[in-house]
Amino acid sequence: MSGRNERQHHHQHHHQHQHQHQHQHQHQHHTVPLAVLLKRELANEKVEKSNLVVVYSQASENKKGEDFTLIKTERQRVVADGVSTYSVFGLFDGHNGSAAAVYAKENLLNNVLSAIPPDLNRDEWVAALPRALVAGFVKTDKDFQQKAKTSGTTVTFVIIEGWVITVASVGDSRCILEPSEGGIHYLSADHRLDTNEEERARITSSGGEVGRLNTGGGAEVGPLRCWPGGLCLSRSIGDMDVGEFIVPVPYVKQVKISTSGGRLIICSDGVWDALSAEAVLDCCRGMSAEAAAPHIVKESLQAKGLRDDTTCIVVDILPQEKPPTSAPSQKRPVKGMLKAIFRKKSSEPSSYIEKEYVEPDMVRELYEEGSAMLSERFETKYPLCNMFKLFMCAVCQVEIKPGEGISVHEGAPNQGKPRPWDGPFLCSSCQEKKEAMEGIRTSDRHISGSD
């Protein structure tokens, strides 16, 4: 019960945070929030790029108490070209206990950030995020497995930097985006074996079996599962008692939205099992972020009842001030910032007529990759010296002595001194993990080590 009380207290704290933001938007259009003034002092030439506000809320109804969230807003970091801020939103839906979800919540962000080389400018930092997220997920999983606990967790991890949104996900806690121009963008994959044919093929080719639970009388019931272990997800963090083809390598998508903003919704499967993406967006359209998250949870409970932990985070990315006249804004008088951006749309098909005078491609896709192969995830079009630390393992960041690094593209220890163009490099234990995930080795050593 203490977890429930803690959550409610947490929830109130977000509401308070929210009221402050909304108060600024709706009643003080001409004042500048203190945080923005501070940012201008620190990086005045860059302020036009950060001309946005992130407003959010979360709501949760617990059945098992295995859903956890991580929310960090307005985190500042010094970059080569000034000071930049970013926000982080994470959702962790645990299974077989909450240990993996709690561990990921406490360690994943640091593991991701430590995989980003220092001294990058803002654009390079954003470009390095997809690879750093892969490294951070794999390191978090590898470190948690040392604890010999059998729980696992989904992770959906969102980093917002300026108008760029980067989402990394394993499992089925999906994340959707509705840009202010309308439409739905899916920013996460669904790693359920039931719905993901590519992942079924990957697991069977690595030596796993995919099938339903057999009741003994020949009847098969429930969702498709991976054997050994019986997990219905193909990717997760933790789950050391299932085969090593259940991997922690995330699907990553990075998009840039227009300066009119958008709404992100991140939910555990308690919501997605009850409501479609369209229904989720429709049920909260016109509402502030503060009202939207509790309303989505309420709607999903009304649709299906409390069958599972049900958690929702709603994040609105809003322009600081309404831009001066433009064609779309003349068609809709502004009654208040949130109302204007997330107004109730008519239910007629013509509700999307605004597309005619909105530029196409208001959401620009910068990066998308879902491969489970580390060698494919660590390729980069940027100079390697900018993206990787030369004498460090690309996954766990331990120092590699000359001659010990194994190129992620090769698989044999590097003879002599590592050369930047051969990299990135893995230490021997991360190389073992890479081979196990790719089905090159059996799980024998892994299982005997966990007895």
N, C-alpha and C positions, 0 to 999 in steps of 0.2 A: 504493500500500500504506500510505503514511503516514496516509491518511484512515481506513483500517480500524483501524490501531493507535490513532489518536486516539479513534475511536468506542468501542473496547473500554475505553480508559482512562476515558472519559466515563461509560460504562455502570457501571463499578465505583464511580465517584464517587456515582452515584445509589443504588447498592445500599447504600453506607455511610450515605447520608442516610436511606434507608429503614429500615435496621436501627435507627437512633436512634429514629425515629418508632414503630416497632413495639415496641421495647423499652419505650417510655413507655406504650404502650397495654396491653401484655400483662402487664407486671410491676410497673408503678408507677401504678396507677390513682389513687392519692391525691396524687401530686405534680403540680405544674403546670409545663409546659415554660417555660423562660426567656423564650422569645419572647412567650408569653401574659402572663407577669408584666409584661414591658415594655409590652405593649399596654395592660394594666390601668392601669399608672402613667400612660400618656399619655392614655387615654380611658376612664376607669373607668365612666362612665355608659353607654358603648356596648358594653361587653364581652359582654353577653348576646347581641348580634346576631352576634358573631364566634366563637361557641362551637363552632368546628369545626377540623378538621385536614385538610390536603390531603397525601395520601401517593401517590407515583407511582413508576413505573419506565418505562424504554423499552428496546426491543431492536430490532436491525436486522441484516439480512443483505444485503450489497451484491452486485449484479451489475455495475451501471454506475457506482455511486457518485454518483448524482444525487438521493438522498433526504437531506434535512437536517431537523433539529428545533431548536426554540427552547424552552427551559424556564426560567421565572423564577418562583420561589415567594416568598411572604411579602414582596412588594414593598410598602413603606409609602408612603402619601401623606397629607398634611395636607388635611383637607376643612373646610368651613365649620363642621361640627358635630363636630369631633374628629379622630382619626387612624384611617384605615382601611387594611386590607391587601388585596391582590389577588394572584392568580397567573395566569400566562400560559403556554399550551402551544401551540406552532405546529408544523405538519408541512408541509414543502415538497417536493413530488415533481417534480423538474426533468425537462425533455426537451430534446433538441438541445443538450446541455451543461448545466453546473451554474451558469452565471453568474447567471441570473434567480433561482434558488432561493437562492443565497448572498446576493444583493443584497436580496431580500425578507426573509430571516432577519435581516439586519443593519439594515434601515431601516424595516420595516413598523410595528413597535411605536411607535417615536418619531413616525412620521407619524400614527398613530391618536391618540396622547396629545396631540399638538400641535393636533389638531382639536377637543379638548374645552376649552370656555371655562374660565378659572380661576374660583375662588370658588364653585363649585357645592357644595351639600351632598351627602351620600352618595347619597340617592335620585335627585337630579338627575343626578349623575355616571353612575349606572347607566342612567338613562333616556336620557342623551346618547350612550351607547356605540354603539347601532346606526348612528346617523348618522355618528359619528366613524369607525367601521370602514369604512363606504362611502368616506368622504373619504380615509382612510388608504390603502385599496387602490388607489383611482384615482390618488392622488399617487405612490405607489410605482411603479405601472406607467408613469406619465407620465415620471417622473424616470429610470427604467431605460431607457426607449426613447431618451432622449437619448444613451445610451452606444452606440447602433447595434449592439447584439449581438442575434443572432437567437434565443437560447434563450428558453424559457418555463418556467413552473412552475405547478403546482396550489398552492393554499394552503388549509389549514384552520387557523383561528386561534381559540383558545378563551380567554376571559377569565372567571375565576371570582372573584366578589366576594360574600362572604357565601354565602348559599344560592342566589344568582343566577348562572346559567351563560349566557354570551353567546357564540355561535359564528358566525363569518363564514367563508364558503367559496366558492372558485372551483375548478372541476375535479372530480376524482373521489376525493379522499382523504377518505373519509367518517368521520363521527363519530356514535357512538351512545351512548345513556344507558340504563343499567338502574337505576332507582330502587330503594331497598331494599325497597319494597313489591312489586317484580316488574314485568314488562312491558318492552317495548322502545320507546324514543323516538328517532326519527331527527332529529338536530340539524343535518344538512347536506343540501345538494341534491347530486344526481349530474348534473354538466353534460356527460355523454357524449351525443353526438348519437344514438347507438344507443338510448338509453333515455329521452331527454327530448324529447317531441313539441313542447312549447311553445317550446323553444329552436330546434328545427329550423324552426318557423314564423317565429320572430323573424329568423333569419338569412336565410331565403329572401325575406322581405318587405323586408329591408335591402339586397338585391342580391347576396347570396352564393349559392353553389350547394352542395347537400348530396348526396353520392353516394359509392359505394364506389370503391375503386381498380380501374381497368380494366386487365386483363392484356394487352389488345391484341387478343386473339382473341374479344372480345365478352364474356368471362367477367368477372364482378365478384367481388372477394375482399375479405375483411377487414371491419373495422367501417365504419360511416358516417363520412365525413369532410367537412370544410368546405373548399370551393375558392374562391379560390386558397389555396394553402398546405398543404392536406391534413391539417389537425389534426383529431383525433377528439373534441376537447373544444370546447365553445362558449364557455367562459369560462376565463381564465387571467391571470397577470401575465407581461408580456413578449410574446414571439411577434410582433415587429414586422414579420416578413416575411409574415404572413397578413393577411387583410382586417381592417378596423377593427371589423367586427361581432363579432370575438372580443373580448369586453369583460372588464375587470377588476372589474366591479361585483358584489359578493358577494351570495349568498343569506345572510340573517341571521336567526337564531332566538335568542330569549332566553326562558329558562324559569326558574322558581323551584322548587327541590325542597324536600321536607319536611325537617325537622330530623333525620330518621333517616338522611339521606345517600343516596349512590348511587355508581355506578361509571361513569366515562366511558371509552370506548375510541376512540382515533383511529388510523386505519391508512391506509397507502398502498394503492394498488390491488393490490399484490403479495399482500396478505392478502385483500381483498374478492373478487378473481378466483378465489380458492381456497376460501373459506369464506363461508357465509351469516352474517348478523348473529346468528341464533339459534345457529349452530354456534360462533361466536366466544365468545358469552356462556356457552354450555354448557361449552365446553372448559376455561374457567378459573373456573367457579363454585366457591366454597369456598376458592379460593387467595387469598393476599395479593396486593396489587398488584405487589409485588416479583417474585413467582413468575409472575404472570399474563402480563406482556408477552413474556418469552422463550418461554413455553409456546405462546402464540398464534402467534408466528413459526414455532416448530418444527412446530406442527400444519399451518400453511398450506404449509410446505415439504414435509411428508409428503404432503399432498393433491395438490400440483401441481408440486413441484420448484422450483428457483430460476430462474424465468423472468424475474424483474424484481427491482429493489430492493424489499425487503420490510421495512417498518418499522411498529412498533406502539408506541403510548404508552398506558399504563393509568393512570388517575387515580381514586383513591378519595377521596370527600369524606365525612369521618366526623365524627360528633358527638364533642365533647371528652370528655364523660362520658356513660355510658349514662343516659338519663332514668329517674326512679323508675318504680314499677310502672305498667304500662298493659296493656290486654288482650293485645296481641300478644306482649309480652315474657314473660307468664306461660306462653304456649304453647310458648316455646322457651327452655330454660335457657341462660344465657350461658356459653360455654366460653372466651371470648376475643373481643374486639371484632370482629375481622375475620370470624371464623368465624360469629358471630351474624348479621352483616349480609349476608355473601355466602356463606351456607351452601349446601351441596350440596342441591339440591332433588330430591325423588324424581322418577323419570321418568314416573310415572303422571299421567294428566290431572288428578288431584286436587291436583297440586302447587300449583295456583293457588287452592286453597280459602281461603287466608288473605285473599283479597280481601273476603270477607264481613265481616271485622271490622277492615278498614282503611278509613279514610274515602276516599270517591272523590276523584278529581282531586288526588292527592298531588303531581303535577307540574303547576304552573300555567303556562300559556303567557302570557308578557307581551308578546311581539312576534314577528311573522313577516312577512318581506317578501322577495320574490325578484326584483322587477321590475328590468329592465336600464335603466330610464329614471331619470336623475338627478333630474328634477323630482319624480317620485313618491317617491324615496328621501329627499329633503330636506324633505318636508313634516313638520310636527311639531304635535302638539296642545298642546305647552307654549308659554309665552310665548317669542317669538323671541329676546328680549333674553337669555334664559337659555341658549339653545341655540346661538346663533351669535355670532361676533364681527362687529359691524356693518361695520367698514371693512376686512374681510379677505375674501379669496377663500375660499369654503366648502370648496374642495378643497385648494388648495396653500398656503393661509394667507399669501399675499403681500398686502401692503397695497394697497388699491384707493383711488385718488384720487376725489373727488366727480366724478360724471359719467362715470366709466369702468366702473363695475360693471354687469354684465348680470344681471338677475334670473334665477334658475334657472327661474322659471315663465314668463318672457316671451320672451327671445331677442333683444331689442333693447337697445342700451346705454341705461342709465338717464340721463335728462336731469336735470341739477341734482343736488341732494344726495340720497344714498341715504336712503330712509325705512325704518325697521325693518320695517314691514308689507309692503314690496315684496320683502323678502329671502327666502332668503339669496341672496348675489351670487357671481358667478364673474368671474375675470379673463378677458381676451380669449383667452388660450391655452387655459384650461380650458373656455371656451365652445366653442372650435373642437373640442376633444376630445369634448365632450358631443355636438355635432352629428354628428361623424364616427361616434361609437358608435351614434347613432340612425339612421344611414343617410341623413342629410340631405345630406351632402357625399360625393363619391366619395373614394377613397384616392389620387387622382392626386398631390396635393401631398405627401402622406405618403410615397409611394413615391419620388418624385423627390428628396425630402429625404434618403433613406437610401442613395442611390447611392454 
